[in-house]
C-alpha cells in the first residue's frame, strides 16, 4: 500500500482518481495551469498567492491529495475536512504525482474539503493540485452541488447528462447523477457527457430557473433548435422527477449591443448569484472560445440575424444567421435554460391534540393529517419527537398511494418538560421531501397575569411601605417574576400591571404597615374585597391546584 511521500502515477485498487481540471473543483484566487507531460493527464494547477484556495465535496471514506513536490513549494498548506484543519507540506525533492496528504476511516458520507495556501508569497511560494484519489465507489461533487432538484437555491447546481448527434437536438437524462465525464468546456458537435445546471432564481411564473454552465453542443444552428421547439420553449421530462414539469429554451440576448435588459447580461455578465460566484467568471460559465446562441433577433441587421454572446469576452455581442452552425470568429453553441415547476405534495388538515399537557398527565397524543401529491405519487412518512424517531421505529413507513390520511398516537411520557418539537416528515417514492412541525408544551407550572392598583387616601409617606408577594409551592414567593424578593409600593408605582412567571400558586400575600388599611380585591370571578386590620398579613387561599381559570388579580391598597 502506498504511503504519503510516495509517487503514485495511478490509483491503487479500491481507489479512483479525478484530475485537477474536473469541473467539480472550485478554485478561488489566481490559480494557473502548468503543462508538463509528467503531471497526471499532462498538467496541474498551482498558485503563489496567500489564501488562494480550492474546495470540493466527495462521497466516500478516504481521500488522497496528489501533487507535484518541489523545493519551491509550500511547507504550510491547510486542508480542512468537514471543518477540521490539518497541515501538510508540498516541499521536497522534485517528484511528480506525489501523495501529499491522506485521510482514511472517514464516515461513509459527503465530506466538504478546502485546501488553502497559508504562507506568503516568496520562498516556498507555490501550492499545487494535480489530482485527488477517493474510494472507487465514491463520487466527487462541486461544493455548491446538490443531487436533488428540491435542494436547489440560487448559486447551487445539479448535474445532468446530454447526448446528441451532429446538428441535432439531443436527449437530457440522469438529473443529479454522475453518469460520465463532463462535456468539454470548449464543447463538441456530438456530445455524450455531463454538465451542470446552475440555479439563477425564478421566472415570472415562479418556476425555478437554471442555466447550463457551458455550451453543451456546438455546430448546431438556430434553425435546428427552432425546429425542435427550443427557441421559444419545449417541454421535457426526467425520470428522476417524473411528476415535475420542465421546459427548456434559449437565453435572451438583447436586441442591440446597448440593450442590457436581457438574460445574458443580467445573469451571465452581472449576477454574483447571491455572493456565490464572481460575475462573468469564465470558470463558472465557460463562455471563452464559443458563441452562445440566444432567442433574440438582431432586428437592426435583419429578420434572420440571431444574437450570439460571449466567445472573446463575457459581454461580447454579435450575430449569426439562422442556418449557420459556426461563425468566422468561432463556433456557435447551444446553452439551454431549464424552467421547472416542481411537483408538490401537501400535508393538509393537520391536527395534533393537545397543545399543552400537565406534567402528571398520562395517556396518548394523537397526530392526524391528510397528504396529497400531484399525480398521486406514492409517499411514506415518519414521526419524530425532539429529533428522536417514534414512528415507525426506524426508517420510513412503507409506500402508500395518495391522497392518504394518517392517524398516529404516541405516549405522553415521551415528552419532556417545557417545549417539545413534533415533526411529521414525508417523502415521495423518488426521495423528494416535505415536513410539518408542531410544538407541545409539557407544564409543571401555570401562568397568571396580575394587575395591582394602589390607592392611598390622604397623605402617604415613604415610610409607609407595603409589600406584596405571591406565595408558591415549596415555600417560595414571587414578585415581579423574581423568586424570593419583596415588591414595595412607592409613589411611582401606585398603578401596576405585572405578568407573573409560571407557577403552582398557593396564596396571594399582602403585608402592610401599621397605619394602612388594606383591601384585597380579586376580580374575574373572585370574592368581594375583604377588609383587614392594620399590620395584619392577609393570606387568601385560591383553592386551585392549577391556576388556569383566573385572568386578572387586582390588589387595591387604600
Secondary structure, 3 states (H helix, E strand, C coil): CCCCCCECCCCCCCEEEEECCCCCCEEECCCEEEECCCCHHHEEEEECCCCCEEEEEEEECCEEEEEEECCCECCCEEEEECCEEEEECCCCCCEEEEEEEEECCCCCEEEEEEEEECCCCCCCCEEEECEEEEECCCEEECCCEECCHHHCCCCCEEEEEEECCCCCCCEEECCCCCCCCECCCCCCCCCEEEEEEEEEEECCCCCEEEEECCCCEECCCHHHHHHCCCCCCEEECCHHHCCCEEEEEECCCCCCCCCCCCHHHHHHHCCCCCCCCCCCCHHHHCCECEEEEEEEECCCCCCCEEEEEEECCCCCEEEEECCCCEECCEEEEECEEEEEECCCEEEEEEEEECCEEECCCCCEEEEEEEEEEHHHCCEEEEEEECCEEEECCCCCCCCECCCEEEEEEEEHHHCCCEEEEEEEEEEECCCCEEEEEEEEEEECCCCCEEEEEECCCCCCCCCCCCEEEEEEHHHCEEECCEECCCEECCCCCCEEEEECCCCCEEEEEEECCCCCCEEEECCCCCCCCEECCCCCEEEEECCCCCCCCCCEEEEEEC
